Amino acid sequence: MHEEWERELAKFLQEVTTIQGRLIDLLQRKQRLLAGADVEGLAALAPEEGTIEEQLKQCLARRAELLEKAAGQGLPADRITNLAGAVGASRQLKRQLAEAAHQARLVQIHNLTNWMLNQRALIHLSQLIEIIATGGRRHPTYHYDSNQSLPETQGVLVDHNA
């Protein structure tokens, strides 16, 4: 029975690490495209992202099935790692678990990096919009200007003075 679990877990982990590897590759390419502001390149990644997303959803469903089956047999059903420990995981299975955990961490790091690049782009765009809206001139915070209070110079997307 433990050999059957070992085979199932090894197969599952192989699928997970393969998909994680593809995701890491995609995130690295996306990072280069974000850094280069390549909009067309980013749009071209969308179909591949969708495919990987579907594969990850299938892995999550498979994980849930494995844990449900383990619960039915009285084995730990909270985490794959605990299940592997309960069935007496071999060295190879432990290595696969470690590799999957390592790649999951790399995915998190690449996602954070890409998020930071997106934030940088949004701040840049926000600053450009502010420059366009103010005509490049900053107005003092606590200064009353009678020209600025006229209704005909305010109330539009971009101030008439710009």
Secondary structure, DSSP 8 states (H G I E B T S, - for coil): -HHHHHHHHHHHHHHHHHHHHHHHHHHHHHHHHHHTT-HHHHHHHHHHHHHHHHHHHHHHHHHHHHHHHHHHTTS--S-HHHHHHHTT--HHHHHHHHHHHHHHHHHHHHHHHHHHHHHHHHHHHHHHHHHHHHTT----TT---TTTT-GGGSSSSS-TT-
